[in-house]
């Protein structure tokens, strides 16, 4: 495992990150006391990734094929057409009830 001081870490963070991306761990010392460790992150190891992966496997979500802003994607979506006086909330609840049957 590579070691680096806080000063070395600040001055050479890009170099250290390249090493971490290559699979090496870096232990950072502050005045000869270990204070942090930089380690590579394996795909799917983050809690949000696990949650999204689980929801995707259950068929509850579908990840976008292209990256882009959510706001831009929402603007492109067709708005639901409801009869005058109809409640969007009631329509969503009815749709959800249909899906659970």
C-alpha positions in Angstrom: 0.0 0.0 0.0 1.3 3.4 -0.9 1.6 6.1 1.8 1.5 9.9 1.4 1.4 12.8 3.7 -1.4 15.4 3.7 0.9 17.8 1.9 1.8 15.2 -0.7 -1.8 14.4 -1.1 -2.8 18.0 -1.7 0.0 18.6 -4.1 -0.3 15.4 -6.0 -4.0 14.4 -5.7 -4.3 13.7 -9.5 -1.3 11.4 -9.4 -2.7 9.5 -6.3 -6.2 9.2 -8.0 -4.6 7.7 -11.1 -2.9 5.1 -8.8 -6.2 4.4 -7.1 -8.0 4.0 -10.4 -5.3 1.5 -11.3 -6.3 -0.6 -8.3 -3.8 0.6 -5.6 -4.7 1.9 -2.1 -3.1 4.9 -0.6 -2.8 5.6 3.1 -2.7 9.2 4.1 -0.8 10.4 7.1 -1.1 13.7 9.0 2.1 14.2 11.2 2.9 10.5 11.1 -0.7 9.5 12.1 -2.8 7.6 9.6 -6.0 9.6 9.0 -7.5 8.4 5.7 -7.3 5.7 3.1 -8.0 6.1 -0.6 -9.3 2.9 -2.1 -10.7 2.0 -5.5 -14.5 1.6 -5.6 -15.8 -1.5 -7.3 -18.8 -1.1 -9.6 -22.1 -1.6 -7.7 -20.5 -1.2 -4.3 -22.2 2.1 -3.5 -25.5 2.0 -1.6 -27.3 4.0 -4.2 -26.0 1.7 -7.0 -27.2 -1.4 -5.1 -30.6 0.2 -4.5 -31.0 1.2 -8.2 -29.8 -2.3 -9.3 -32.3 -4.0 -7.0 -35.2 -1.7 -8.3 -34.1 -2.4 -11.9 -34.0 -6.1 -11.4 -37.5 -6.0 -10.0 -38.7 -4.1 -13.1 -39.7 -1.1 -11.1 -37.3 1.3 -12.8 -35.5 1.5 -16.1 -32.2 3.4 -16.4 -31.9 5.8 -19.3 -30.0 4.6 -22.3 -28.4 8.0 -22.8 -27.1 10.3 -20.2 -28.7 13.7 -20.0 -30.6 16.0 -17.7 -33.8 14.7 -16.1 -35.4 18.1 -16.8 -34.7 17.7 -20.5 -36.2 14.2 -20.5 -39.3 15.3 -18.6 -39.9 18.2 -21.1 -39.9 15.6 -24.0 -42.4 13.4 -22.3 -46.1 13.5 -23.3 -48.4 14.9 -20.7 -51.3 12.7 -19.8 -54.6 13.8 -21.1 -57.4 13.8 -18.6 -61.0 14.6 -19.0 -62.0 18.0 -17.6 -62.4 17.9 -13.8 -60.5 14.6 -13.5 -57.8 14.3 -10.8 -54.3 13.4 -11.8 -53.7 11.9 -8.4 -56.8 9.6 -8.8 -55.6 8.6 -12.2 -52.1 7.7 -10.8 -53.6 5.7 -7.9 -55.9 3.8 -10.3 -53.0 3.0 -12.5 -50.9 1.7 -9.6 -53.9 -0.4 -8.4 -54.1 -2.0 -11.9 -50.4 -2.9 -11.8 -50.6 -4.7 -8.5 -53.3 -7.1 -9.7 
